Amino acid sequence: MADAAVAMPGRPAPAGASTGNASGSAGGAALPRSLMALTLLAFFMADVRDGLGPFLATYLQEHKVQQELIGYTMTAGGLAAVAMTPVAGAWVDRSTAKRTMTVVAAIAILAASAVAFSTLDDRWLIASQIVTGVAGALLAATMAALTLGLTRASGFKHQTGRNEAWSHAGNMVSAIGAGLMAHLFGAPWMLAVMGAMTVGAVLSVLAIRADDIDHQAARGCESAEAVGESAEQQDSDGGWVALLRNKPLLLFGITCMFFHLGNGAMLPLLNQRLAATVADSAPLLWTGIAIVVAQITMIPVALWVSRSKRFDVSWFVFAAILVLPARGALAYLIAADWGNVPVQILDGLAAGALGVATPLMVQRFTQGSGRFNTALGFVMTLQGVGAALSPTLANSIVGSEQRFGLAFMVLSFAAAVALPMFWWVQRHAPAIHGTQTAQPAQS
């Protein structure tokens, strides 16, 4: 806890993203500089965390890799992330080495991606995605913790939206670069773009001042009394059992699982269909275009969700769930390459809203518990189960008969199951709203 937890007296009362620093040693601008570095980290990490996954599926399809192996390869990374996510959340809750974790994980993903695009051997492909999944889960946990540790609860909503907007911008820039490099020079050249993004992410991490990170706030515990109690009781009061007893949190995690079961394979499947059924369609280039279209849409959506005073965050979750079946139906109806555009606009609306809403809902259900990152890891684990199973489900349906249309419809149905689940969340949530949603709006 030496980094920042004992240096908090120098920081003003919760002030979000605009005032003070932890130690006062670097003047009033120290914390804003760290927040700017955090925002840049969100930009550069966007490409690093996913390890060029959508491009990899299309690359394997172009090289006529067996359909089932594509599904197994992508699912291996998802399952690895599922296994690592709860460990990462609990680890980050207890650790002050959040910056070091971020750097190591980013470099590991770059190395794993280099392996993936240099071999068609099934063992190496699956191993590369396992490393990517493990490191990606750690990156997601450290990013959430750094955000809450720098902004505290009062500024978390605003900064989360800002991070998401810049993350989508980073995805857009890297997708353009990766798509062009793949189209002009071949798929392995996409790694040059990823390498540049990794360097940017590492430099951004180093620019975040250690003294500006409140490691107690980063775990969802801002008062000294609550911190001391949480540190002693985290194991004694049930640990994971306590999370399972948090019914709104559990039901929200199941909601995310079904959403991502439907969402996870849609983008790779769009471009796999191009590679398999449309001659001379440049599927790697269209993968980049699809990502860019989605990210352009996600930027204003992320800012809207984080700054809206008219609509509660839960409203955006409902909207995201309703959009996804419409996206699947449109993908079913339009098999041409240009169909990526309207389908990915809908992806931007749905995924853009849920990407901001997920950590905000988790914070709402766990504030003051000292387990924010553990709880977020719990929800992300369930989300990861859905995302991991999605490629295997989709590719199993496609099979050798190329039933892409049927796969889109099945994915849409899976996503629709999330709607009654989230309605159930809202039925149980009012019991805790009185104490956990009374945060003053910062946006």
Buried (B, 14 or more C-beta within 10 A) or exposed (E): EEBBBEBBEEBEEBBBBBBBBBBBEBEEEBBBBBBBBBBBBBBBBBBBBBBBBBBBBBBBBBEEBEBBBBBBBBBBBBBBBBBBBBBBBBBBBBBBBBBEBBBBBBBBBBBBBBBBBEEBEBEBBBBBBBBBBBBBBBBBBBBBBBBBBBBBBBBBBBBBBBBBBBBBBBBBBBBBBBBBBBBEEEBBBBBEBBBBBBBBBBBBBEBBBBBBBBBBBBBBBBEEEBBEBBBEBBEEEEBEEBBEEBBBBBBBBBBBBBBBBBBBBBBBBBBBBBBBEBEEBBBBBBBBBBBBBBBBBBBBBBBBBBBBEEEBBBBBBBBBBBBBBBBBBBBBEBBEBEBBBBBBBBBBBBBBBBBBBBBBBBBBBBBBBBBBBBBBBBBBBBBBBBBBBBBBBBBBBBEEEBBBBBBBBBBBBBBBBBBEBBEBBBEBBEEBBEEBBEBEEBB
